[in-house]
Amino acid sequence: MSRYRFVFSWRWIRLHVLIWLILIPSFIGLGMWQRSRYHERTAENAVIRTAMNAPPVPIEGTDAVGAAVPQKARWKQLTLVGTFDTAHQFLARNHQENGNPGFYVVTPLTLGDGTAVLVNRGWIPTVDSDEQQSPVIPAPPAGTVTITGRLQQSETKGNTGIRDVTSGLPAGQISLINTDALALKTGLQLRGGYTEVITSKPADSATNSSGVQITPVDAPSLDEGPYLSYWFQWWLFCVIAIGGWVTIIRREAQHRDREAAEAADEDEYEDEYDEQEDEQAEEDEEAEDADAPAAPATAPAP
């Protein structure tokens, strides 16, 4: 463990804090959030699938006047029998079809008991010359109409994110299909929420003066979205962060080992060089002593 002692230095402690206390908890949290979104979408799709596979039921036993449509009742298929009230129809703004701007045509259907339900007949494009202008609405089928449709909740800012700015719009245009607001505006006894047309007998096939026909609203997509892949992606980032942390530490240790080995080799080389220098110096001294002339012999005293 002595070769990893450097990981306890302040510089390396900052890296540990970044990896273990910031990045990894963030990646885990984001993964958990995507996991919850995935389960929410899966549960929602299960509700939609169950509702769409169930046979239609009469609206009279499902949706009451002034009642709010609960989340679990959304997408339920209903049958409605009545006559369209074209005197109180509206255009809901800011709805696209294949990327093209347009409106939803919302026309009340008066039922046999005198109550009414808002019916989204489908989509119609904007006027080419002025997207804010109200296009001519194709006339609905006359007389008694039998509709099969999907029940939807009344639109609010809370469930759509769209602010209600109806008061500043051209006549007949609305920003939200809000049952309470339209009940006050029309004076009709509206049942809760509204219904998207699936089929109509007779068919709603009329065109306006420009030859434009209403396009029915598509069935909801049951795609589970990217949440599952994002969930595993964030958790994969955790594994990558841990692997990167280990790799950085190991490479630093190996780098330090190489530096220590190089330093040891350099010291050994210097020691050998010093020894060679010393030996050479000794040899030079011996050579000088051998070449020096011998001192003359001292004459004996008389």
N, C-alpha and C positions, 0 to 999 in steps of 0.2 A: 504493500500500500504506500510505501514511501515515495514511489515514482508518481503517485497521484496526489501528493501532498499539496500541490499547487492549486487544486480545486477549492481549497479553503481560503484562498486569498480574496481580498475585497473585490478585485476585478472580476474574478470568476463567480463570486457570490451574486453579483449583479446579473450575470447570465442565468444563474439558477433561478433567481426571482422572476426574470422575464419569461423563462420557459415554463416553470412549474406553478407560478402564482398568477400569471397573466395570460399567456397564450393557451396553455392546455385547458384551464377552467373556461376560457372564452370559447374554445372550439367545442368543448363538451356541452356548454350551455346552448350554443347555436345548433348543435346536433340534436339536443333534446327538444328545442323549439321546432325544428323541422320535423322531428318525430311526432310531436303533438299535432302539427298541421297535417301530416300524412294521415294520422288516425282520424282527425276531424273530417278530412276529405273522404276517406274511406267510409266513415259512418254516414256522411251526407249522401254519398252515392248509393249506399245500401237503402236509405230511405227513399231516394228518388226511384231506384230500380223497383222497389216493392210497390210504390205508388203507381208507377207506369205499367206494371204487370197486373195490377188489380183491375177488375171490371169497373166501368164508370158507375157512379151512384148519383141519385137525384140531389140537386143542390139544396132542396128544401130541408132535408134531414142532416145537412152538413154545415151550412153557412147561414147564420141568422142576420137580421137587420142590425146594423151598428156593432156587430161583434167583431173582435179581432181574430184574424186567422192565426192559430198557433203554428209554431215551426214544424211540428210533426204532421200537420195537415197540408203543408205546402206540397205542391205537385200532385195532390190527389186528383184523380180524373172524375169529372162531373158531367152530368147531362142537364141541359137547360132548355126549356121550351118557352118561347115568348115572341115578342115583336120588338124590332129595333126602334129606338127613340132617336131619330136623327136630329131632333131639335136641341139635343143636349150632348152632341158628340164633341170630342176634343182631339188635339194632336199633341202627343207627348214628345218633347224635343230630345235632341242629342242621342239618337239611337242609330247605329250603323248596321249595314248589311254588306258583308264582303268588303269592308273598308269604305263603303259609300255612305255619306251622311243622309239622314232622313228622319222620319217621325213614325211613332206608333199611332195607329188609328184606334181611339178608344170610344166605343159607342155603347150607351146603356141598353140592356135588354130588359124589357118590361115583362115580368112573369105573370102567370094567370091570377095570382093573389094580389096583384097591384104593386108588389115590391119590384125592385130592379137590381141588376148586377152589372157592374162595369165589365165590358168585354173588349179585350185587346184583339182586334180583328187581324192585325198584322202590320207590316212595315210598308211605308211608301216613301219614295225618294223626295229630296228637296227640289225646289224649282231651280233650274240651272242658273238663271239670271240673278237670283237673290235667294240665298239659302235661308234667310230669316223669314221670307214670305211663306204664307200658308198655301200649300198646294190644294188643288181641288180634290175633295175626298170622294172616291167612288161610292156610289149608292149601295147600301146593303140590300140583301134580299128582302122583298116586300112580303107582308103577311107573316103567318106563323113560321118560325124557324126553330129547328132542333139542332142544338150545338153540343158537341163533345169538347170539353176543354180541360186545361190544367189550372187548378186553383193556386193563386199566388197571394202573398201578403201585401197589404197596403204599403206603398213606398213612403219612406221617411228619410230624413237626413241620416238618422242613425243606422239604417240598414242598407243605404245606397251610397252615403258620402256626398250626396248632391244636395245643395241648398235650394230651398223652395223660393223661386223668384217669379212666381206666376203673375204677381201684381204688375210687373213691368214688361210683360210679353204682349205680342199682338193678340187680338181677340181670338179665342178658341184654342190658344196654345197653352200648354202646361209643362212644368218642369218635372213634376212627380205625379204618378198615378196614386193619389192619396184619397182614400174613400171618404174620410171625414171632411176634408176640404171641398171635395166635389159634391158631397151631400148638401153642404151649406150653400154652395154656388147654384146648384140646380133645384134644390128643394125636394129631391127624390128620396124615397126610402131605400137607400142602397144597402145591400148585403155586404158583409165584410170582405176586404181584399178585392181582387178582380180575377178574371178568368182569361187564359190564353186559348184562342181557338185552335183545336186540332182538326176537327171536321165540322162541316156545316151542311145541313139539308134544309132547303136548297143551297147549292154552293155559292160562296161569296166570290163570284167571278166577274163582277162588273168592273169596267175601266172608267177613268175620268176623261175629261175633255182632251187631255194630252195623250191618251192611249195608255196611261199607266195603270197597272193592276196591283192590288194589294198582295204582298208576299207574306204567307203565314210565318209565324215565329218558329224557328227551329226547335226541335226537342233538345233538352239540356245535354251537354256533353258529360259522359261518365269517366272522362280521363282523370286519373289520380294525380296528375301534375308531376312536377319535378321534385316533390318533397322527399320521396324515398331516396333518390340518388343524392340529393343535398344532405340528407341525414347521414348517410355513410361517408359522404365526401368530407364533412366536418370532422367526423371521427377518424377518418384516414389521416387528416391533418395532424391529429394528436399523435398518431403512430409516427408520422414523418418528423414531428417536432422532437419526440423522444429519441428516435433514431439519429437525428441530426445532433442532438445534445451529446449522445454517447460517442458519435463519430468525431465531433470536435474535441472532446476530452481525450480520446485515444490518439488522435493525430497530434495533439499538443504534447502528450506524454512521449510519443515516438520522436517528435521533433526535439524534445529535451534530451531524450536518450542519445540521439545522434550528435547533438551538440556536446554532451558529456563525453561521448566516445571520441569525437574529434579533438576535444580539449585534452583528453588523456593521451591520444596519439601524439599530439603536438608536444605535450610535456615530456613524453618518452623520447621523442626525437631530439628535443633540446637537451635532455640528459645525456643521450648518446653523443651528441655533438660536443657537449662540454667535456665528456670523458675523452673523446678523440683529441680535443684541443689540449687537454692536460697531458695525454700521452705524447702528443707531438712536441709539446713544450719540454717534457722530460728528455725525449730523444735529442732535441736540439741542444739542450744543456750538456748531455753526455757527449755529443759530437764536438761541441766547443771545447770541452775538457780534454778530449783525445787529441785535438789538433793543437792545443797550446804547447809551446816549447818547454822542454824540461829545465828546471832551475839548475844553474851550475853548482857543482859540488863544492862544499866549503873546505878550503885548505886546512889541514890540521895545524894546530898551534905549535910553534917551535918550542 
